[in-house]
Amino acid sequence: MRKKKAAINISRTRTEKIKTQAEYTEVNKRVKRSIRTNKRKYVEDLALTAEKAFEYVKSIIDEHGEFDADVKARIGKAREAYIQLKNIGKSKQLSVN
């Protein structure tokens, strides 16, 4: 009789452990998914900010439609940053650590 009761208690403990581990795994998946979503949104917001900055710098044109050298350099940097951020936002390689 004692052996059967001990076996039931042990199996109950194992079942609880398995159930708890399954719950942990599910919650962990949701947390990782949430982190990926947040990273993706952050990168998209960053790209949008870069795009707005690019549009602003682009709008600083004198009456003759010419830029000075400093403005041209800023436009080039803004364009590069925007393209990089856009590519990062589209990639599915946002790591979750």
Phi and psi in radians as a Rosetta constraint file:
Dihedral C 1 N 2 CA 2 C 2 CIRCULARHARMONIC -1.102 0.35
Dihedral N 2 CA 2 C 2 N 3 CIRCULARHARMONIC -0.657 0.35
Dihedral C 2 N 3 CA 3 C 3 CIRCULARHARMONIC -1.128 0.35
Dihedral N 3 CA 3 C 3 N 4 CIRCULARHARMONIC -0.697 0.35
Dihedral C 3 N 4 CA 4 C 4 CIRCULARHARMONIC -1.151 0.35
Dihedral N 4 CA 4 C 4 N 5 CIRCULARHARMONIC -0.748 0.35
Dihedral C 4 N 5 CA 5 C 5 CIRCULARHARMONIC -1.122 0.35
Dihedral N 5 CA 5 C 5 N 6 CIRCULARHARMONIC -0.735 0.35
Dihedral C 5 N 6 CA 6 C 6 CIRCULARHARMONIC -1.096 0.35
Dihedral N 6 CA 6 C 6 N 7 CIRCULARHARMONIC -0.701 0.35
Dihedral C 6 N 7 CA 7 C 7 CIRCULARHARMONIC -1.117 0.35
Dihedral N 7 CA 7 C 7 N 8 CIRCULARHARMONIC -0.701 0.35
Dihedral C 7 N 8 CA 8 C 8 CIRCULARHARMONIC -1.119 0.35
Dihedral N 8 CA 8 C 8 N 9 CIRCULARHARMONIC -0.783 0.35
Dihedral C 8 N 9 CA 9 C 9 CIRCULARHARMONIC -1.088 0.35
Dihedral N 9 CA 9 C 9 N 10 CIRCULARHARMONIC -0.726 0.35
Dihedral C 9 N 10 CA 10 C 10 CIRCULARHARMONIC -1.142 0.35
Dihedral N 10 CA 10 C 10 N 11 CIRCULARHARMONIC -0.781 0.35
Dihedral C 10 N 11 CA 11 C 11 CIRCULARHARMONIC -1.142 0.35
Dihedral N 11 CA 11 C 11 N 12 CIRCULARHARMONIC -0.627 0.35
Dihedral C 11 N 12 CA 12 C 12 CIRCULARHARMONIC -1.106 0.35
Dihedral N 12 CA 12 C 12 N 13 CIRCULARHARMONIC -0.735 0.35
Dihedral C 12 N 13 CA 13 C 13 CIRCULARHARMONIC -1.096 0.35
Dihedral N 13 CA 13 C 13 N 14 CIRCULARHARMONIC -0.770 0.35
Dihedral C 13 N 14 CA 14 C 14 CIRCULARHARMONIC -1.099 0.35
Dihedral N 14 CA 14 C 14 N 15 CIRCULARHARMONIC -0.733 0.35
Dihedral C 14 N 15 CA 15 C 15 CIRCULARHARMONIC -1.077 0.35
Dihedral N 15 CA 15 C 15 N 16 CIRCULARHARMONIC -0.759 0.35
Dihedral C 15 N 16 CA 16 C 16 CIRCULARHARMONIC -1.113 0.35
Dihedral N 16 CA 16 C 16 N 17 CIRCULARHARMONIC -0.712 0.35
Dihedral C 16 N 17 CA 17 C 17 CIRCULARHARMONIC -1.084 0.35
Dihedral N 17 CA 17 C 17 N 18 CIRCULARHARMONIC -0.773 0.35
Dihedral C 17 N 18 CA 18 C 18 CIRCULARHARMONIC -1.121 0.35
Dihedral N 18 CA 18 C 18 N 19 CIRCULARHARMONIC -0.752 0.35
Dihedral C 18 N 19 CA 19 C 19 CIRCULARHARMONIC -1.108 0.35
Dihedral N 19 CA 19 C 19 N 20 CIRCULARHARMONIC -0.787 0.35
Dihedral C 19 N 20 CA 20 C 20 CIRCULARHARMONIC -1.094 0.35
Dihedral N 20 CA 20 C 20 N 21 CIRCULARHARMONIC -0.722 0.35
Dihedral C 20 N 21 CA 21 C 21 CIRCULARHARMONIC -1.144 0.35
Dihedral N 21 CA 21 C 21 N 22 CIRCULARHARMONIC -0.671 0.35
Dihedral C 21 N 22 CA 22 C 22 CIRCULARHARMONIC -1.123 0.35
Dihedral N 22 CA 22 C 22 N 23 CIRCULARHARMONIC -0.721 0.35
Dihedral C 22 N 23 CA 23 C 23 CIRCULARHARMONIC -1.097 0.35
Dihedral N 23 CA 23 C 23 N 24 CIRCULARHARMONIC -0.758 0.35
Dihedral C 23 N 24 CA 24 C 24 CIRCULARHARMONIC -1.055 0.35
Dihedral N 24 CA 24 C 24 N 25 CIRCULARHARMONIC -0.779 0.35
Dihedral C 24 N 25 CA 25 C 25 CIRCULARHARMONIC -1.051 0.35
Dihedral N 25 CA 25 C 25 N 26 CIRCULARHARMONIC -0.751 0.35
Dihedral C 25 N 26 CA 26 C 26 CIRCULARHARMONIC -1.124 0.35
Dihedral N 26 CA 26 C 26 N 27 CIRCULARHARMONIC -0.785 0.35
Dihedral C 26 N 27 CA 27 C 27 CIRCULARHARMONIC -1.121 0.35
Dihedral N 27 CA 27 C 27 N 28 CIRCULARHARMONIC -0.714 0.35
Dihedral C 27 N 28 CA 28 C 28 CIRCULARHARMONIC -1.080 0.35
Dihedral N 28 CA 28 C 28 N 29 CIRCULARHARMONIC -0.705 0.35
Dihedral C 28 N 29 CA 29 C 29 CIRCULARHARMONIC -1.071 0.35
Dihedral N 29 CA 29 C 29 N 30 CIRCULARHARMONIC -0.752 0.35
Dihedral C 29 N 30 CA 30 C 30 CIRCULARHARMONIC -1.123 0.35
Dihedral N 30 CA 30 C 30 N 31 CIRCULARHARMONIC -0.693 0.35
Dihedral C 30 N 31 CA 31 C 31 CIRCULARHARMONIC -1.118 0.35
Dihedral N 31 CA 31 C 31 N 32 CIRCULARHARMONIC -0.794 0.35
Dihedral C 31 N 32 CA 32 C 32 CIRCULARHARMONIC -1.086 0.35
Dihedral N 32 CA 32 C 32 N 33 CIRCULARHARMONIC -0.717 0.35
Dihedral C 32 N 33 CA 33 C 33 CIRCULARHARMONIC -1.089 0.35
Dihedral N 33 CA 33 C 33 N 34 CIRCULARHARMONIC -0.721 0.35
Dihedral C 33 N 34 CA 34 C 34 CIRCULARHARMONIC -1.117 0.35
Dihedral N 34 CA 34 C 34 N 35 CIRCULARHARMONIC -0.718 0.35
Dihedral C 34 N 35 CA 35 C 35 CIRCULARHARMONIC -1.106 0.35
Dihedral N 35 CA 35 C 35 N 36 CIRCULARHARMONIC -0.769 0.35
Dihedral C 35 N 36 CA 36 C 36 CIRCULARHARMONIC -1.051 0.35
Dihedral N 36 CA 36 C 36 N 37 CIRCULARHARMONIC -0.758 0.35
Dihedral C 36 N 37 CA 37 C 37 CIRCULARHARMONIC -1.086 0.35
Dihedral N 37 CA 37 C 37 N 38 CIRCULARHARMONIC -0.762 0.35
Dihedral C 37 N 38 CA 38 C 38 CIRCULARHARMONIC -1.131 0.35
Dihedral N 38 CA 38 C 38 N 39 CIRCULARHARMONIC -0.721 0.35
Dihedral C 38 N 39 CA 39 C 39 CIRCULARHARMONIC -1.100 0.35
Dihedral N 39 CA 39 C 39 N 40 CIRCULARHARMONIC -0.758 0.35
Dihedral C 39 N 40 CA 40 C 40 CIRCULARHARMONIC -1.087 0.35
Dihedral N 40 CA 40 C 40 N 41 CIRCULARHARMONIC -0.760 0.35
Dihedral C 40 N 41 CA 41 C 41 CIRCULARHARMONIC -1.115 0.35
Dihedral N 41 CA 41 C 41 N 42 CIRCULARHARMONIC -0.717 0.35
Dihedral C 41 N 42 CA 42 C 42 CIRCULARHARMONIC -1.062 0.35
Dihedral N 42 CA 42 C 42 N 43 CIRCULARHARMONIC -0.797 0.35
Dihedral C 42 N 43 CA 43 C 43 CIRCULARHARMONIC -1.135 0.35
Dihedral N 43 CA 43 C 43 N 44 CIRCULARHARMONIC -0.700 0.35
Dihedral C 43 N 44 CA 44 C 44 CIRCULARHARMONIC -1.112 0.35
Dihedral N 44 CA 44 C 44 N 45 CIRCULARHARMONIC -0.727 0.35
Dihedral C 44 N 45 CA 45 C 45 CIRCULARHARMONIC -1.115 0.35
Dihedral N 45 CA 45 C 45 N 46 CIRCULARHARMONIC -0.698 0.35
Dihedral C 45 N 46 CA 46 C 46 CIRCULARHARMONIC -1.122 0.35
Dihedral N 46 CA 46 C 46 N 47 CIRCULARHARMONIC -0.727 0.35
Dihedral C 46 N 47 CA 47 C 47 CIRCULARHARMONIC -1.127 0.35
Dihedral N 47 CA 47 C 47 N 48 CIRCULARHARMONIC -0.688 0.35
Dihedral C 47 N 48 CA 48 C 48 CIRCULARHARMONIC -1.119 0.35
Dihedral N 48 CA 48 C 48 N 49 CIRCULARHARMONIC -0.720 0.35
Dihedral C 48 N 49 CA 49 C 49 CIRCULARHARMONIC -1.093 0.35
Dihedral N 49 CA 49 C 49 N 50 CIRCULARHARMONIC -0.747 0.35
Dihedral C 49 N 50 CA 50 C 50 CIRCULARHARMONIC -1.114 0.35
Dihedral N 50 CA 50 C 50 N 51 CIRCULARHARMONIC -0.682 0.35
Dihedral C 50 N 51 CA 51 C 51 CIRCULARHARMONIC -1.128 0.35
Dihedral N 51 CA 51 C 51 N 52 CIRCULARHARMONIC -0.738 0.35
Dihedral C 51 N 52 CA 52 C 52 CIRCULARHARMONIC -1.105 0.35
Dihedral N 52 CA 52 C 52 N 53 CIRCULARHARMONIC -0.720 0.35
Dihedral C 52 N 53 CA 53 C 53 CIRCULARHARMONIC -1.106 0.35
Dihedral N 53 CA 53 C 53 N 54 CIRCULARHARMONIC -0.716 0.35
Dihedral C 53 N 54 CA 54 C 54 CIRCULARHARMONIC -1.082 0.35
Dihedral N 54 CA 54 C 54 N 55 CIRCULARHARMONIC -0.785 0.35
Dihedral C 54 N 55 CA 55 C 55 CIRCULARHARMONIC -1.099 0.35
Dihedral N 55 CA 55 C 55 N 56 CIRCULARHARMONIC -0.671 0.35
Dihedral C 55 N 56 CA 56 C 56 CIRCULARHARMONIC -1.125 0.35
Dihedral N 56 CA 56 C 56 N 57 CIRCULARHARMONIC -0.852 0.35
Dihedral C 56 N 57 CA 57 C 57 CIRCULARHARMONIC -1.110 0.35
Dihedral N 57 CA 57 C 57 N 58 CIRCULARHARMONIC -0.663 0.35
Dihedral C 57 N 58 CA 58 C 58 CIRCULARHARMONIC -1.110 0.35
Dihedral N 58 CA 58 C 58 N 59 CIRCULARHARMONIC -0.545 0.35
Dihedral C 58 N 59 CA 59 C 59 CIRCULARHARMONIC -1.347 0.35
Dihedral N 59 CA 59 C 59 N 60 CIRCULARHARMONIC -0.177 0.35
Dihedral C 59 N 60 CA 60 C 60 CIRCULARHARMONIC -1.512 0.35
Dihedral N 60 CA 60 C 60 N 61 CIRCULARHARMONIC 1.373 0.35
Dihedral C 60 N 61 CA 61 C 61 CIRCULARHARMONIC -2.129 0.35
Dihedral N 61 CA 61 C 61 N 62 CIRCULARHARMONIC 2.407 0.35
Dihedral C 61 N 62 CA 62 C 62 CIRCULARHARMONIC -1.310 0.35
Dihedral N 62 CA 62 C 62 N 63 CIRCULARHARMONIC 3.123 0.35
Dihedral C 62 N 63 CA 63 C 63 CIRCULARHARMONIC -1.051 0.35
Dihedral N 63 CA 63 C 63 N 64 CIRCULARHARMONIC -0.472 0.35
Dihedral C 63 N 64 CA 64 C 64 CIRCULARHARMONIC -1.549 0.35
Dihedral N 64 CA 64 C 64 N 65 CIRCULARHARMONIC 0.012 0.35
Dihedral C 64 N 65 CA 65 C 65 CIRCULARHARMONIC 1.352 0.35
Dihedral N 65 CA 65 C 65 N 66 CIRCULARHARMONIC 0.426 0.35
Dihedral C 65 N 66 CA 66 C 66 CIRCULARHARMONIC -2.002 0.35
Dihedral N 66 CA 66 C 66 N 67 CIRCULARHARMONIC 2.622 0.35
Dihedral C 66 N 67 CA 67 C 67 CIRCULARHARMONIC -1.844 0.35
Dihedral N 67 CA 67 C 67 N 68 CIRCULARHARMONIC 2.692 0.35
Dihedral C 67 N 68 CA 68 C 68 CIRCULARHARMONIC -1.534 0.35
Dihedral N 68 CA 68 C 68 N 69 CIRCULARHARMONIC 2.988 0.35
Dihedral C 68 N 69 CA 69 C 69 CIRCULARHARMONIC -1.046 0.35
Dihedral N 69 CA 69 C 69 N 70 CIRCULARHARMONIC -0.681 0.35
Dihedral C 69 N 70 CA 70 C 70 CIRCULARHARMONIC -1.114 0.35
Dihedral N 70 CA 70 C 70 N 71 CIRCULARHARMONIC -0.754 0.35
Dihedral C 70 N 71 CA 71 C 71 CIRCULARHARMONIC -1.156 0.35
Dihedral N 71 CA 71 C 71 N 72 CIRCULARHARMONIC -0.684 0.35
Dihedral C 71 N 72 CA 72 C 72 CIRCULARHARMONIC -1.068 0.35
Dihedral N 72 CA 72 C 72 N 73 CIRCULARHARMONIC -0.724 0.35
Dihedral C 72 N 73 CA 73 C 73 CIRCULARHARMONIC -1.120 0.35
Dihedral N 73 CA 73 C 73 N 74 CIRCULARHARMONIC -0.727 0.35
Dihedral C 73 N 74 CA 74 C 74 CIRCULARHARMONIC -1.131 0.35
Dihedral N 74 CA 74 C 74 N 75 CIRCULARHARMONIC -0.703 0.35
Dihedral C 74 N 75 CA 75 C 75 CIRCULARHARMONIC -1.094 0.35
Dihedral N 75 CA 75 C 75 N 76 CIRCULARHARMONIC -0.750 0.35
Dihedral C 75 N 76 CA 76 C 76 CIRCULARHARMONIC -1.064 0.35
Dihedral N 76 CA 76 C 76 N 77 CIRCULARHARMONIC -0.772 0.35
Dihedral C 76 N 77 CA 77 C 77 CIRCULARHARMONIC -1.143 0.35
Dihedral N 77 CA 77 C 77 N 78 CIRCULARHARMONIC -0.747 0.35
Dihedral C 77 N 78 CA 78 C 78 CIRCULARHARMONIC -1.113 0.35
Dihedral N 78 CA 78 C 78 N 79 CIRCULARHARMONIC -0.712 0.35
Dihedral C 78 N 79 CA 79 C 79 CIRCULARHARMONIC -1.121 0.35
Dihedral N 79 CA 79 C 79 N 80 CIRCULARHARMONIC -0.772 0.35
Dihedral C 79 N 80 CA 80 C 80 CIRCULARHARMONIC -1.087 0.35
Dihedral N 80 CA 80 C 80 N 81 CIRCULARHARMONIC -0.788 0.35
Dihedral C 80 N 81 CA 81 C 81 CIRCULARHARMONIC -1.084 0.35
Dihedral N 81 CA 81 C 81 N 82 CIRCULARHARMONIC -0.727 0.35
Dihedral C 81 N 82 CA 82 C 82 CIRCULARHARMONIC -1.107 0.35
Dihedral N 82 CA 82 C 82 N 83 CIRCULARHARMONIC -0.778 0.35
Dihedral C 82 N 83 CA 83 C 83 CIRCULARHARMONIC -1.113 0.35
Dihedral N 83 CA 83 C 83 N 84 CIRCULARHARMONIC -0.745 0.35
Dihedral C 83 N 84 CA 84 C 84 CIRCULARHARMONIC -1.100 0.35
Dihedral N 84 CA 84 C 84 N 85 CIRCULARHARMONIC -0.802 0.35
Dihedral C 84 N 85 CA 85 C 85 CIRCULARHARMONIC -1.145 0.35
Dihedral N 85 CA 85 C 85 N 86 CIRCULARHARMONIC -0.644 0.35
Dihedral C 85 N 86 CA 86 C 86 CIRCULARHARMONIC -1.112 0.35
Dihedral N 86 CA 86 C 86 N 87 CIRCULARHARMONIC -0.732 0.35
Dihedral C 86 N 87 CA 87 C 87 CIRCULARHARMONIC -1.160 0.35
Dihedral N 87 CA 87 C 87 N 88 CIRCULARHARMONIC -0.700 0.35
Dihedral C 87 N 88 CA 88 C 88 CIRCULARHARMONIC -1.116 0.35
Dihedral N 88 CA 88 C 88 N 89 CIRCULARHARMONIC -0.742 0.35
Dihedral C 88 N 89 CA 89 C 89 CIRCULARHARMONIC -1.109 0.35
Dihedral N 89 CA 89 C 89 N 90 CIRCULARHARMONIC -0.576 0.35
Dihedral C 89 N 90 CA 90 C 90 CIRCULARHARMONIC -1.449 0.35
Dihedral N 90 CA 90 C 90 N 91 CIRCULARHARMONIC -0.372 0.35
Dihedral C 90 N 91 CA 91 C 91 CIRCULARHARMONIC -1.293 0.35
Dihedral N 91 CA 91 C 91 N 92 CIRCULARHARMONIC 2.706 0.35
Dihedral C 91 N 92 CA 92 C 92 CIRCULARHARMONIC -1.805 0.35
Dihedral N 92 CA 92 C 92 N 93 CIRCULARHARMONIC 0.364 0.35
Dihedral C 92 N 93 CA 93 C 93 CIRCULARHARMONIC -1.790 0.35
Dihedral N 93 CA 93 C 93 N 94 CIRCULARHARMONIC 0.525 0.35
Dihedral C 93 N 94 CA 94 C 94 CIRCULARHARMONIC -1.291 0.35
Dihedral N 94 CA 94 C 94 N 95 CIRCULARHARMONIC 1.937 0.35
Dihedral C 94 N 95 CA 95 C 95 CIRCULARHARMONIC -1.423 0.35
Dihedral N 95 CA 95 C 95 N 96 CIRCULARHARMONIC 2.647 0.35
Dihedral C 95 N 96 CA 96 C 96 CIRCULARHARMONIC -2.082 0.35
Dihedral N 96 CA 96 C 96 N 97 CIRCULARHARMONIC 1.966 0.35
